Amino acid sequence: HTRQEERAILVMSEAGRVASLVGQVVRVEVTGSKPVEGELHSYDPPSRTLALSVTSDPNSPMKHWAILREEHITRIDPVPGAKPADPEADDLPQVSEELIRKREKRTLERAAEDVRHINEEVTNSTQNIYNALRKTMPCTWNGTDIEVMGLVKIRGPKYTPESCEGADESALSRVRKVLEGERQRLLAVGDILE
């Protein structure tokens, strides 16, 4: 065998040994770090990576994951007498089907409400302005005009604070201020054009 072939055989046999340890508690010595001890959850030969489920405190059910690359491992051995965690203890908690149905219903209702607020007669920029305003104030469409709180109308095509109209000065001032802030925010992230 050539030196390269010998190295390949060694790597394959080591990979087989590591794979045989899956499900066992192991101690892994890592270059430049403290040893890690935990249950070997999985080993991926192509990426030469292994995953350990590590318990920091033996009296706690909390675990964290240690993902280690094989090239950083100097030694891996089973821990004599250590027992892997009870697989039943890792089961996910019970989830109420009723709770899931309620959450699904709420989500579908919100989605249907969102669809009712889409105006196909306006540009994406205008729709983005409307959506941003709607997060903080009740809005409706009146053709291509945005009506806010039933007191202020924002006319297109620019939808700027100057294009706001309304008899209630307090509401008009508030809508202009919120509109200006939302326009600046949307401009900054590129969701509207100047």
C-alpha positions in Angstrom: 0.0 0.0 0.0 1.1 3.5 -0.7 1.2 6.1 2.1 -2.0 7.7 0.7 -3.8 4.4 0.6 -2.7 3.6 4.1 -4.1 7.0 5.3 -7.4 6.4 3.4 -7.7 2.9 5.1 -7.0 4.5 8.5 -9.6 7.3 8.0 -12.2 4.7 6.9 -11.5 2.5 9.9 -11.6 5.5 12.2 -14.9 6.6 10.6 -16.3 3.1 11.2 -15.2 3.2 14.8 -16.8 6.6 15.4 -20.0 5.6 13.7 -20.1 2.5 16.0 -20.2 4.8 19.0 -23.4 6.6 18.0 -25.9 6.4 20.8 -23.2 6.0 23.5 -21.8 8.5 26.0 -18.3 9.5 24.8 -15.5 11.7 25.9 -14.0 13.7 23.1 -10.6 15.4 23.4 -10.4 18.5 21.2 -7.3 20.4 20.1 -6.9 23.6 22.1 -10.0 23.1 24.3 -11.3 21.1 27.2 -12.6 17.6 26.6 -16.3 17.3 25.8 -18.4 14.6 27.2 -21.9 13.7 26.0 -24.0 11.3 24.0 -22.9 10.9 20.4 -26.0 11.7 18.5 -24.7 11.4 15.0 -21.7 11.2 12.8 -21.5 12.4 9.2 -18.5 10.8 7.4 -18.7 13.0 4.3 -18.3 16.2 6.3 -16.3 14.4 9.0 -18.6 16.1 11.6 -20.1 14.6 14.8 -22.9 15.9 17.0 -22.9 15.4 20.8 -25.8 16.0 23.1 -24.2 17.5 26.1 -25.7 18.0 29.6 -24.0 20.8 31.5 -25.6 19.9 34.8 -26.4 16.2 35.6 -29.4 17.3 37.7 -30.9 19.3 34.9 -32.8 18.0 31.8 -31.4 20.9 29.8 -28.9 20.0 27.0 -26.9 21.8 24.4 -25.3 20.6 21.2 -21.6 20.3 20.5 -20.9 20.0 16.8 -17.3 19.0 16.2 -15.2 18.6 13.1 -13.1 15.5 13.1 -9.9 17.4 12.2 -10.0 19.1 15.7 -10.5 15.8 17.6 -7.5 14.2 19.0 -9.2 11.3 20.7 -12.7 9.9 21.2 -13.6 7.1 23.6 -16.7 5.6 25.2 -17.2 6.6 28.8 -17.1 3.3 30.8 -20.3 2.7 32.8 -22.1 5.8 31.4 -25.6 5.2 30.2 -27.2 7.2 27.4 -30.1 9.4 28.3 -33.5 7.7 28.3 -34.9 8.2 24.8 -38.3 8.8 26.3 -37.0 11.8 28.1 -36.2 13.4 24.8 -39.8 13.2 23.5 -41.4 16.4 22.6 -44.1 17.7 24.9 -47.7 16.9 24.1 -49.4 19.5 21.9 -53.1 20.1 22.1 -54.8 19.5 18.8 -57.4 22.0 19.8 -54.8 24.7 20.4 -53.3 23.9 17.0 -56.7 24.3 15.3 -57.4 27.6 17.1 -54.0 28.9 16.0 -54.6 27.8 12.5 -58.0 29.4 12.4 -56.6 32.8 13.7 -53.8 32.6 11.2 -56.2 32.0 8.3 -58.5 34.8 9.5 -55.6 37.2 9.6 -54.5 36.1 6.1 -58.1 36.7 4.8 -58.1 40.1 6.5 -54.8 41.0 4.9 -56.1 40.0 1.5 -59.1 42.3 1.9 -56.7 45.2 2.3 -54.9 44.6 -1.0 -55.7 47.2 -3.7 -54.8 46.0 -7.2 -55.3 49.5 -8.6 -52.2 50.9 -6.9 -48.5 50.4 -7.1 -46.4 48.2 -4.8 -45.0 51.4 -3.2 -48.4 52.7 -2.4 -49.5 49.3 -1.0 -46.4 49.3 1.2 -47.4 52.7 2.5 -50.9 51.5 3.2 -49.6 48.4 4.9 -47.2 50.4 7.1 -50.0 52.8 8.2 -52.4 50.0 8.9 -50.1 48.6 11.5 -50.8 51.6 13.8 -54.1 53.1 12.6 -57.3 51.7 11.0 -57.1 52.2 7.2 -59.4 51.5 4.3 -59.2 52.0 0.6 -61.6 54.4 -1.2 -60.7 53.8 -4.8 -57.0 54.7 -4.8 -57.2 57.0 -1.8 -56.2 55.8 1.6 -58.7 56.7 4.4 -57.2 56.7 7.9 -59.4 56.5 11.0 -62.4 57.6 8.9 -61.1 61.2 9.4 -58.2 61.7 7.0 -57.9 61.0 3.3 -54.5 60.5 1.7 -54.7 61.2 -2.0 -52.4 59.8 -4.7 -50.4 59.6 -6.7 -47.7 60.7 -4.3 -49.2 59.8 -0.9 -47.2 62.3 1.0 -48.0 64.3 4.1 -48.9 67.2 1.8 -51.6 65.1 0.1 -53.5 64.5 3.4 -56.9 66.1 3.8 -59.3 66.1 6.7 -61.4 68.4 9.0 -60.0 67.1 12.3 -56.7 69.0 12.8 -55.5 66.6 15.5 -56.1 63.5 13.4 -54.7 65.2 10.3 -51.5 66.2 12.2 -51.1 62.7 13.6 -51.6 61.0 10.2 -49.1 63.4 8.6 -46.5 62.7 11.2 -46.9 58.9 11.1 -47.0 59.0 7.2 -43.8 61.0 7.1 -42.0 58.5 9.5 -43.3 55.5 7.6 -42.2 57.0 4.2 -38.7 57.6 5.6 -38.5 54.1 6.9 -39.8 52.5 3.7 -37.4 54.7 1.6 -34.5 53.6 3.7 -35.2 49.9 3.1 -36.1 50.4 -0.6 -39.8 49.5 -0.2 -41.0 52.7 -1.9 -39.6 55.0 -4.5 -39.1 58.7 -4.0 
